[in-house]
Amino acid sequence: MTYRVRRKLISTTFKINNSLCKLFIDPWGPYEKGFWLWNVGFAVGKSNRQLNDWYYKRKNKRRRSLEQKMTGFEGYKPISQGWRNILRLRWRIPPGDAIMLDCTGGESERQFKMYKHMTNTKNRQHPEWIFDEIKREFYWTRPPYPTDSVWKKGLIIPQIPKDPYQPLSDESYAESFYIK
């Protein structure tokens, strides 16, 4: 029996007051041999169809009306809830793969500053998130890292840490996978 990794779209939908929020985590392509880069998309809209049209870049009025807005009518609360969902769902990608959070929405500078604040606040320290200020992108790699020597020891079985919202430390790095 072979261990085949299946990479498929991960998404979640949640409501804040009258707005519908959707988070997409989609495999984009390989970034190193055997490891993939996943794209994160987050939008706030009126309907599930509008959010799907935005993510898949359909050429219609539903997508265009959503493209210039960052948070809908709810302020910054959807971004903080979206960030918590990213922290929760990041453990569902295969070991060694990376996530890319791209801030290229309607107000990309404000969106980038908000996510940067989420990674660097005193009680929300997430030093494992690397960001590129020029491209306005954030990157995170799921342990074990592709360059780690653990890959030569045996088969890696992914585990979800006890608290998926906590930053990556030496303890949570070790408990995020099992070697068979």
C-alpha positions as CSV (number, residue, x, y, z in Angstrom):
1,M,0.0,0.0,0.0
2,T,1.3,3.4,-0.9
3,Y,0.9,6.6,1.0
4,R,-0.7,9.0,-1.5
5,V,-1.2,12.6,-0.5
6,R,-4.4,14.1,-2.0
7,R,-4.4,17.8,-2.2
8,K,-7.9,19.3,-2.6
9,L,-9.5,22.6,-1.8
10,I,-10.1,23.4,1.9
11,S,-12.8,26.0,2.6
12,T,-15.0,27.3,5.4
13,T,-17.9,29.7,5.5
14,F,-19.1,31.7,8.5
15,K,-21.5,34.6,9.1
16,I,-20.9,37.9,10.9
17,N,-24.2,39.8,11.3
18,N,-25.6,39.9,7.8
19,S,-22.4,39.3,5.9
20,L,-21.2,35.9,4.7
21,C,-17.4,35.3,4.9
22,K,-15.6,32.5,3.1
23,L,-12.0,31.3,3.4
24,F,-10.4,29.3,0.6
25,I,-7.2,27.3,0.9
26,D,-6.4,26.0,-2.6
27,P,-3.3,24.1,-3.8
28,W,-1.5,26.2,-6.4
29,G,1.5,24.2,-7.5
30,P,4.9,22.7,-6.4
31,Y,7.4,25.1,-4.8
32,E,10.0,22.3,-4.0
33,K,10.2,18.8,-5.2
34,G,7.4,16.9,-3.6
35,F,6.0,19.9,-1.7
36,W,3.2,22.3,-2.7
37,L,2.3,25.9,-2.2
38,W,-1.3,26.7,-1.1
39,N,-3.1,29.9,-1.8
40,V,-5.4,31.5,0.7
41,G,-8.3,33.6,-0.4
42,F,-10.7,35.4,1.9
43,A,-13.7,37.5,1.0
44,V,-16.8,39.0,2.6
45,G,-20.0,39.1,0.5
46,K,-23.7,38.7,0.3
47,S,-24.0,35.1,-1.1
48,N,-22.0,32.0,-1.5
49,R,-22.3,32.3,-5.3
50,Q,-20.8,35.8,-5.2
51,L,-17.9,34.6,-3.1
52,N,-17.2,31.6,-5.4
53,D,-17.4,33.9,-8.4
54,W,-14.8,36.2,-6.8
55,Y,-12.4,33.4,-6.0
56,Y,-12.6,31.8,-9.4
57,K,-12.4,35.2,-11.2
58,R,-15.6,34.9,-13.1
59,K,-16.4,37.8,-15.5
60,N,-19.7,39.0,-14.0
61,K,-21.2,41.8,-11.9
62,R,-21.2,39.8,-8.7
63,R,-17.4,39.5,-8.7
64,R,-16.8,43.1,-9.8
65,S,-19.0,44.4,-7.0
66,L,-17.0,42.5,-4.4
67,E,-13.6,43.2,-5.8
68,Q,-13.1,46.7,-4.5
69,K,-14.3,46.0,-0.9
70,M,-12.1,44.6,1.7
71,T,-14.4,43.9,4.7
72,G,-17.9,44.5,3.4
73,F,-20.0,46.6,5.9
74,E,-18.8,44.9,9.1
75,G,-15.4,46.7,9.7
76,Y,-12.4,44.7,10.6
77,K,-14.1,42.0,12.6
78,P,-14.3,39.6,9.5
79,I,-10.5,39.9,9.1
80,S,-9.8,38.9,12.7
81,Q,-12.3,36.0,12.4
82,G,-10.7,35.0,9.0
83,W,-7.2,35.0,10.7
84,R,-8.5,32.7,13.4
85,N,-9.8,30.3,10.7
86,I,-6.5,30.4,8.9
87,L,-4.7,29.5,12.1
88,R,-7.1,26.6,12.6
89,L,-7.2,25.3,9.0
90,R,-3.4,25.6,8.4
91,W,-2.9,22.2,10.1
92,R,-5.1,20.4,7.5
93,I,-2.5,20.8,4.7
94,P,0.1,17.9,4.3
95,P,3.5,18.1,6.1
96,G,6.1,20.2,4.4
97,D,3.6,22.2,2.3
98,A,3.5,26.0,2.6
99,I,0.6,28.5,2.7
100,M,0.7,31.9,0.9
101,L,-1.6,34.6,2.1
102,D,-1.8,37.3,-0.6
103,C,-3.1,40.8,0.2
104,T,-4.1,42.1,-3.2
105,G,-7.7,43.1,-2.5
106,G,-9.4,46.4,-2.9
107,E,-7.5,48.1,-0.1
108,S,-4.4,45.9,-0.1
109,E,-2.2,48.2,2.0
110,R,-4.7,48.3,4.8
111,Q,-5.3,44.6,4.6
112,F,-1.5,43.9,4.7
113,K,-1.1,46.1,7.8
114,M,-4.0,44.3,9.5
115,Y,-2.6,40.9,8.9
116,K,0.9,42.1,9.9
117,H,-0.6,43.4,13.2
118,M,-2.2,40.0,13.7
119,T,1.2,38.2,13.5
120,N,3.2,40.7,15.6
121,T,0.9,41.6,18.5
122,K,2.3,40.8,22.0
123,N,-0.3,38.1,22.8
124,R,-0.5,36.8,19.2
125,Q,3.2,36.4,18.4
126,H,3.6,34.2,15.3
127,P,7.3,34.4,14.3
128,E,6.9,31.5,12.0
129,W,4.9,33.6,9.5
130,I,7.3,35.2,7.0
131,F,6.1,38.3,5.1
132,D,7.2,40.1,2.0
133,E,6.4,43.8,2.2
134,I,6.9,44.4,-1.5
135,K,4.6,41.7,-2.8
136,R,2.3,42.0,0.3
137,E,2.4,38.2,1.0
138,F,2.6,36.1,4.1
139,Y,4.1,32.6,4.1
140,W,3.9,29.7,6.5
141,T,5.3,26.1,6.2
142,R,3.8,23.2,7.9
143,P,6.2,21.1,10.0
144,P,8.4,19.2,9.4
145,Y,10.1,21.6,7.0
146,P,11.2,20.3,3.7
147,T,14.9,20.7,4.6
148,D,14.5,18.9,8.0
149,S,16.4,15.6,8.4
150,V,13.3,13.9,9.9
151,W,12.1,13.0,6.4
152,K,14.9,10.4,6.1
153,K,14.0,8.6,9.3
154,G,10.6,7.2,8.2
155,L,7.1,7.9,7.1
156,I,5.7,11.2,8.4
157,I,2.1,11.1,9.7
158,P,0.5,14.6,10.3
159,Q,-0.9,15.4,13.7
160,I,-2.8,18.5,14.9
161,P,-1.4,20.1,18.0
162,K,-3.5,20.5,21.2
163,D,-4.0,24.2,20.6
164,P,-4.0,24.9,16.8
165,Y,-4.2,28.7,17.4
166,Q,-0.9,28.9,19.3
167,P,2.3,30.0,17.6
168,L,4.8,27.4,16.5
169,S,7.3,26.6,19.2
170,D,9.8,23.7,19.7
171,E,7.1,21.8,21.6
172,S,4.3,22.3,19.0
173,Y,6.8,21.6,16.2
174,A,7.5,18.1,17.7
175,E,3.8,17.3,18.3
176,S,2.6,18.3,14.8
177,F,3.8,15.1,13.2
178,Y,4.5,11.5,14.0
179,I,7.3,9.3,12.6
180,K,6.4,5.8,11.7
